[in-house]
Structures are given as C-alpha cells and as structure tokens.
C-alpha cells in the first residue's frame, strides 16, 4: 500500500505460505517502533547489536531493512493537530505491521484519558496477536532474589485476547451496569451478587477456539524445541465453565491433534501402572490413580474406570515406557503454580495460561531471573504469521535520554524475532555474547547495584560490549 508519512526502505516483505510456513527473504523490511521514554536510548543500542550479529553471521548475504513506524508520544506530538487521539497509534502504523508481518517495538506510554486504553493492547487486538510469548531463563551471574535461578527455564504462552482482559466491564451506578445486574438477577436468577447496589461488573469470556489456538501453539512450540512438558495453568476448581473449560478443551485438543506425540499426565500414571503390573485390573488401576476411589459414587467410579480403559487403548503406542519419550501434558491450579515455580522450578517447562494468570506468572518469573530489564516478549498470531516482539518493561521516564537503562529486554526480544524468522545463527550469537558480557560482570546500573565487583556500563556501552564479545 502507499503510505503518506512512512518511508518504506528498499527490501522485501515477509510472507506466509498457504502451508502455514513463514517465508523470510534475505533482505526483509521490518517495521520498528522506537518507543517512548527510555525507548530511544534502548532502540539505538539494540539495533546496532542486531545488525552486528547479522553481519558477522551472514557476511552481507542477509540484512534487515529497518522501517520506522510511529506509536506513542512521538506521533502524538507530530500529528495531534490533524489526527487528535488517533495520533497515538496512526492507522499507517497498524497497516505497516499488517503488510510486513513481523515487527519489533520498544515500550510505549499508556495515554491517560482519551479513547485508547493501552497502545500495546490495541496493537494486539487489531492484529489478533493471540499468543503472548515470554521465555524466562537465567543468565549466569545475573543477580536474583532466589537461591537457584538456574533452575528457571520456562516458556509462557499467555492468551492475549480473552479473559477479564477483554475490557467488557461497566462502572457501578451507570445505566449499563444497572441493566446488566438487573438482567442477571431477574432473567437468570443470579443470587450471588453480594452488594448489587454498589457493584461494578466485569465479564470474562473464555472460548473453545481461543483456548485451542493458544494450546495448539504451545504444544507445537514444545515439540519443535524438544521441551519435556506443557503445563496448563488454570483456576478451574472455582471457575468451572471458564477456567475449567479451558483445561478440558486443552486436553481434548492435545489428544485429538497430537495423539502420537503426547501423553496426558493421568494417562501416564495409568500406563505406568500397567507397565509395572500387566495383570492389574481396570478397577485396581483406577484405585491407584484416584486414592479416594472407594468413597466415590457408582457413577464416579464408572467414569474413572472408563478413563482407565480409554488410556489402556494407548498401550501399543505409549506402553512399555514409550510414553516417557513423549511430550507430557499436565495441569496445575494457578495459586499452587505461583508457589511451585519458586519451590520446584525444574518441574516446569512450557506453561499455557489464560490472560490474567499469564500476566501474573510472567512478572513473577521475570523477577526470579533478574527482573524486567532483561525479560523479552512477543505477541504472535501463528496462523497469519503476524508478530510483534517487544520490551516487557515500561518507558521508565525518569531515565529517559540518560543512556542508562538496560537494553536487554529489547535485545532479547530481537533474539526471539530472529529465531522466529529462522535466523538462528544470529540469535545464538547474541545470546552467547550476553552470556559472556554478563559473565565478565560488565553490566548496566540495574545489575551493577546488586553485583559485587561489577563494571558499570551505560546503555550504549553495554551494546558496545556485546558487539565486542560476538564470536
Ligand atoms: P516501568 O517503565 O517498567 O519502570 C519501572 C521500573 O522498572 C523503573 O523505575 C526501573 O527500576 C525498572 N526498569 C524499567 N525499565 C528498565 C530497563 N530497561 N532497565 C533497567 N530497569 C528498568 O514502569 P512504570 O514506571 O510503571 O511505567 C511507565 C510507563 O510505561 C507507563 O506509561 C506505563 O503505562 C508504560 N508501560 C509500558 C509497557 C510497554 O510498552 N510494554 C509496559 C509497562 C508499562 P528502578 O527505578 O529500580 O531503577
């Protein structure tokens, strides 16, 4: 398309084939948003790191043509007279992300007042970027508040479009809110709203499609990267038809689409019981997987026995220990998960979560490995191929233009982008260089203040050190 104020550099578009495969030319055009506040310093440092790694790895045969697109304070200041509130996120920016498919962004100010709630949320919504992907790993030497940060190596797939994050809510006292409350009480017979006169109301949509596409992406990722397990995180014991349904739909999808490659946790117990004792009856097996079996109603017992029989049909493909080589699908309740990612970090690998719990988990885990200065993220639609890689921290305005903050979050988001594009060598080179540089204790202020004997580097100085350490 033609752009009126964006300049398209020379280069080609990344496209998506009908086979669902991303085609990345050797000279792709990649839109970027510099970001507000510290974004400017961070982007200047990060882009040098990306270009250096690509040049060192591919000797000029591959190169990114960076295309600046605008969102946040920069376009608001440039275009507010003509565009008003729309200047926070001009249409051409969204069009460019649609057209060129893969892009990267720094942190953006959340406009206060006006019609836009959050630019990040708007971009995710407009491009239907339904997965928020957050890998969380520790780099040797990074100061951490936990005893064994090296045990943390997890990848979070957080649903990005649904849940109470969908923004369907009404303020107490408004006509809409009163109508919703009246409908719930009068039409649906709801009698659980404790204070109907003074309640605000929010609605939590969780769909089958939304759950399935998230979990499909998580399982495909886990298989591709040879991960051991996918844990479904939910609060289905309380919210049975939203969170509980998420869990059930996810297990159903795992079984129907990935049957030969996965084993669900309860199946693994049943098969293991049978492997250990071939003469074990269905009922004895049921008693082992559910210790409360003898106290159950006849219907509950029948259901468990049916589950055992179903799992035993897998013996030819999964029995004799073959299940141990397959991807394990399991689920945990959200509250205990937040404890166990701390106390038993090694037991978690890929995590699939709904929107709100994914948000909490992402930040809690980022803290375990050294904080938001180096936590990368991506928002992806695996069907269309659209993806925006982004810093997970905010604009930290007090540090703007001081060349001070850690550019690690945007740099590692760029690493994720290079991996997504299939430019693995360049991605690996940057990761090795971060390892080496932090190992040499050459770090920005956020790490330096917590490390003994570290050398304090500026934002640009850290980028220089990374480039120097690229081998
Ligand atoms: P913030 O910008 O993330 O900053 C909070 C603190 O995190 C900073 O004071 C600093 O800690 C640390 N920090 C942030 N970036 C860092 C970096 N690159 N390196 C090292 N430390 C870093 O959060 P905020 O002050 O709550 O939010 C400011 C604005 O950012 C708001 O408008 C908010 O809406 C927006 N925001 C945007 C995004 C996004 O675009 N993805 C995400 C979150 C927030 P110390 O003070 O301890 O040094």
Boltz pocket constraint, residues with backbone or C-beta under 6 A from the ligand:
constraints:
  - pocket:
      binder: B
      contacts: [[A, 38], [A, 106], [A, 107], [A, 108], [A, 109], [A, 110], [A, 120], [A, 372], [A, 373], [A, 390], [A, 391], [A, 392], [A, 393], [A, 394], [A, 395], [A, 396], [A, 397], [A, 405], [A, 406], [A, 407], [A, 408], [A, 409], [A, 446]]
      max_distance: 6.0
